[in-house]
Amino acid sequence: MRRFLGLTALACCAVPAHAGDFTFRSDLLLATTHIEAATSDINVGPDRLPSQTRVYASLRPDLKWKTDRWLLLLSPRGEVSWTEYHDDPQAAVLPPGTPPPDPLPPPPEDPDQTDSDGSIHEAIVRYSPLKGLFLSVGRENLQWGPSYLVSASNPFIQDNGRNNPSREVPGLDYAKVTWLMGGGWGLAAIANLDSGELDWEGDYLRQYALKLDYTGNRAYFSLIPSYRESPDDTDPAIETEDDYRVGTYAGWTVSEALLLYTEGSYRSVGDAYAALAGGAYTFRGGTNLALEYYHNSDGCTLEPYIECLQSGQVAPDPAQGGTMNALSGLTRRNYVLMQLLDHSRLERWDFTLRWIYGVDDSASQVVGVIDYDASNSVRLFLIGSGFFGGDDTEYQSVIDSYVSLGLRFSF
């Protein structure tokens, strides 16, 4: 990772120093979060998650310099935090398959901890040698797809961060060639070279993808074939199955109010597939209602849920277990999402309500987000999440509830 960022920095230095447009913006996040841990057979022992309160300040500057041919983007991050653990301080990390709603530092021997951290969220160098052709290298949060629940077509990371808007999805390291062919068509060749800010255990397995896009007046679609390196690429003594994946998504604007879309993927390892179908309807007053159904053929069906963890079917990282991994948190087979967005009822207020229902074990998660624009540069947010279904289900086996209150200052 350090070598990759060094090459990116070297590319920055090689950019010609002539006139361009420079912009700078930054957010300062002051927030507190509280997690109420569940009491269950899963959340026990040295790896259990304790109830905790965290107070933090996060500085998130974004610097951009752009000319006709060049684009430089740098997004460093700095954070200081204080965490108090309200019960067993010997917990380490969440059990595999149950992602935290917010990044959590490992608990120390002392029930209180002060910590500081610095990172590079994004760092991109892009050059356009010809009109419509772009060459880029660096770290970025590469997202696509229409679904609210999970990025099922994305081979690199399925977490889209929509359950917690205050949290930034980790940036990965890429090299890309993008060609805008005209007529609504585009083609990108993408090499995912390192894990970047993603927390990854062991050797990182690189991935390579092509992304073909079409955007019309009322419809769009994308096709994403990809390949992930296997351990035997570096060790001839290890024989593993070739890891190919094909992802796709599409959307159709039926009317000004109704949008239908689908997203999914097929993976050669395990003959696994994921499919999502959804629709969004915007009412006359501006309120938007979205419904989605998601099926993951590789999801765990064992009962109770603790058997999924003990059997290893729930993978702690996206390199294992098909599309089922701890980053998405969707480790069962069938889910329903209902989401309500309201940006118009009250001036300066935005409301989001999400209900995620796990069909297989009748467990659910409810997420509410309230944003208030106090001024052009100050925004207040409140995020709350409740988990329901019992301590032998996916959702309520580790966390009972989560709440975050904060201020975002933009300048």
N, C-alpha and C positions, 0 to 999 in steps of 0.2 A: 504494500500500500504506500509506504514512504517513497519507494522508487517511482511509482506511478505519479504521485503528487509532485515529485521532483521534476519529472519530465514535463508535467503541466506547467510548473513554474518557469522552466527553461523556455517553453513555447511562449509564455507571456513576455519574457524578456526579448524574444526575437521579433515581436510585433513592431512594425515601423512606428516611430513616434511622430505622427502628424495629427492634424486637427481631427477631432471627433466629438461626439456628444457624450458627456459624462453625467451620470445621474447617481445620486446617493439617497438612500432611504433606510430607516432603521426602526425597529420595534423594540420597546423595552417592556418586558412582561413581568409583572409582579403578581404572584399568585400563591394560594395555599390549597393543598389537596388533602383529603382524608379518605383512607380506605378502611372499611370495616371488614375484617377477615371472617370467613365462615368457619364453623366448627364441624368438621367432617372427618371421615376415615382417610380422605385424600390429603387434607391440609393438616398433617401431623408430622412429628419427627423433626430431624435437623433441617429439613428443607421446607418446613411450613412457612407460609406467609403470615406475618403478624399484622395486627391492626396498627395503623401508623398515620401520623400527620406530618406533612412536608410543607415547608415554606421555602420559596425560591424566587430568585430574580434572574431573568434570562435576557441577555442583550443579543439582538438578531439584526445586524446590519447587512445590507445588500448594496454592493458597488457594481456599476455597469458602465462600460465604455464601448461605444459603437460607432463604426464608420460604415461606408457602403460595402466593404468587404470583411471587416473584422468585427467580432463581438467578444468582449472579455467580461466575465461575470465572476464575482467573488462574494461568497456568503459565509464569513466566519461566524462562530457562535461562542458565547461565553456564558457560564452559569455558576451561581453560588447557591447553595441550598442548606437547609437545616432540617433534619428529620428526627422525629421522636417516635419510638416504638412503644406501644401501649401494653404489649404482653410479651411473650417469649422472645427475647432478643437474639436467640441463636438461629433464627431462620436465615436461609441463604438466598434461594431463588424460588420462583414458582415451579411447580411440577411441570414436566413437558406437556405441551398441548393446551396450557391455559395461560394466555398472554396477559401481562399487566395492562391496565388501561392507561398507564402513564409510566415513563421510565423510572425504575426504582434502583437506588444504590444498594449494594449488598449490606445487610445489617451488620454492625460491629458488635464487639463484646459489650460496649457501653450502649445503653438503650437510646442515647442521643448521639447524633452524628452531624458534623458540619463538613461540607464537601464543596469543591470547586472543580470546574471542568471547562476545557476549551476544545473546539473541534472546527472542522471545515465542512459545513453542510453541503455547499455547492462550490465548484471551481471549474469554470468552463472556458475553453478557448475555441472559438469557431472562426473559420475562414471560408470565404466564398470566392473561388477562383473564376467561376463562370456564373452567369445568371441562372438561378434555380438550383445550383449545386453548392452544398455546404459540407465542409469537413470539420468535425469537432472532436475534442478530447477533453476528459475531465470527469468531475464528480457531479452527479445531478440526481434529483428525484424524478425518475422517468415514469410518468403515469399516463394511462389511456383507458378507454372503455367507458361505456355509459352507465354501468351499474353502480348502485349506492352501497351494496353489501360487501362485495369483494371483487378484485380485479382478476377474474377467472381466466382471462386470455393472456395475462402478462406472465411470461416465463421467469422473469427476474425477481419480482416481489409482488405478492398478491394483496398485501396490506395497503389499503387506500387512505387510511387515517381518518375516515369520516365519523367514527364513533367518538373521537376526541379532537375537535378542531384546533385546540391549543397545542397539540403535540405535532411535531414535524416528523414525517416519515423519513427514515434514514436514506441518505444519498449513497448510490453505488458508483463505481468507477467504470466509465464506458469510453469507447472510441466509436464514432459514428460517421457514416457517409449518407447524406440525405439528398435526394434528387426530386425536385418538383417538376414533373413532366408536362404539366399543363392539362387542361381539360378536366380538372378535378382529381388527377392521378398523382400519387407520390410513392416513392420507394426509398426505404432506408435499410442500410446494412449496419448492424449493431453488434459490437463485441463487448461483453461484460467481463472486464479484466480482473476486478478485485471486489471485495466485499464492502469497501469504503467504510461508512459509519455503521453498517449493519453488524450486530453482534453475532459473530460466527465462530463455532468451535471446530478446530481441526483445519486441514488444508482446504482452501477455497477451490471449488470446481468452476472453472470458467464456462461461460455460455456464449453462443453465437446465434443471431437471429436475423431474418429478413422480415420487413414489415411493408406490405403493399396496401395502400390506402386509396379509397375513392370517396369523394364527397360531391353529391349532386344537389339539386335544388331541394328535394324532399327526402332524400335517403343517403345513407353512407354505409360503408362497410370496410373491414380491414381483415387481412389474412397474415398470420404471423407464424411461419415455420421456424423451429429453433432446435439447437443441439447443445447438450451439456456434456462437458468432458467427464470421463470416468476415471477412477483411481488407476485403472490399468493403462491410461495414457502415459503415465510416468513410471509405472512398475509393470514390466512385461509378465511377471509371475502371477499377477492378479487378473483374473478373467471376470469381467462384468458385462452386463447387457448394455447395448448401445441405448443412449437416453435421448430419444427424439420426441418432440412435442409440436403440435400444431394448434395454435390459438386463433380465435376469430371473434369479431363482434360486428353488429350491424344495428342500424336504427332507421325508422321510417316515421316521418312527420305526417300523420293521418290528417290532421287539421291543425288550426292554430292552437287548439287546446290539448290535443291528444298526441302523445309520442309513444310508439312501441319500439322495444329493443330486445336484443338477445346477446349473450356473450358466453363463451365456453372454451374448452380445450380438450385435446386428446393426447395422452402420453403413452409411448410404447412400453415403458417400464410398468409392469403390472397390468397392461392393457386397461389403463384407467382413463376416465373421462369426467369432465365437469361441465354442467350446462346450467345457464341462468336465463330465465325469461322474465321480462318486466314491462311495465308501462307507467307513464306519468300523465296526469290530467291536471290542467290549470283552470281553476274556476274563474268566473268573471271578476271576482274581487281580488284575484291575484294569488290566492292560496293554491299550493301545489300538493297533490296527493300522488305518491308513488307506491306501487305494489310489485314485489319480486318473489319469484320462487327459484330456489337454488338446489341442485342435486349434484352430489359428489359421489361417484361410484366407488371411490376408494375410502369412503368414510367408515368409521368404526361402528359396528352394530352390537358389540358386546354389552351385556348388562350384568351388574351395574357399571357405571362409567369407570370406576377404578380399574376394572379389568382391561380397559383400553390402554391405560398407562402402563400397567404391569406387563402386558403382552408386547409392548413396543410398537403397537399399531399407530399410536400418535407420535409423530416425529418431532424432535425439538428444533429442527432446522429444515428449510425447504429443499435441501439436497436429498431428503429421504421421504418415503411414504407417499409417493404420487403428489397430488395437489393438496394433500392433507398435512398441515404443519402448524407449528405454534404461532407463526406470524399472523396467519389469518384467524386463528382461533375457532374455525369452523371445522371441527374434527368428526362430526357425525355426517350422515348422508343427506338429510333433507332439512331445508330451512325456508321460512317465509319471512319476508320483511315488509312492513308497512311504515311509510314515512310521510309526515305532514310538515310542509314548510309554509310559513306565513311571514311575509315581509311587508304587509300593507295595512294590517288592522290598526296599528298604533304607530304614529310618527316616531322615528328613531329606534324602534324595537324590531328585532327579528326573533322568530320562534322556530325551533325544530324539535319534532317529537318522533322518535324511532322506536319501533317494536320489532324485535327479532325473536322468532319462535322456532325452537328446535323440535321438529316434528317427531323425531325418533324417540326422544325421552321426555317429551312434553315439558321442556324447560324453556325459559325465555329471559330476554334482557330488554329492559326499557331504558332508553337514553333521552334525556331532555337537554336542550341547549337554548339558552336565552342570551341574546346580545343587545346591548343598549349603547347607542352612539351619544355619549355625553357631549362631544364636540367633534370638530373635524379631525382632531388628533388624539382623542381619548375615547376608549371603548371599554365598557364593562361587560364581563361574561360570567355566566354561571352554567356549569355542566354537571349534571347529575345522572347516575346510572344505578339501577336496581336489578338484582339477579334473583330469579324465581325458579322453583322446580324441585327443591329438595337437595339434601347433601350428597345424594348418590347420582346426580346428574352433571352434565358438562358445565352448565352455567353457574350453579350455586354451590359447587363443591369447594371453591377456594375463596370467593369474594361474595359478601352479602350486598355491599353497596359501595359506591364511590361518588365523591362530590369534589368539585374544583371551583373556586371563586377567585377572580383575578381582574386586573386592569391591564390594558394594552395601550401604551403610549407610542404614537407614531410621529416621527419627525424626519 
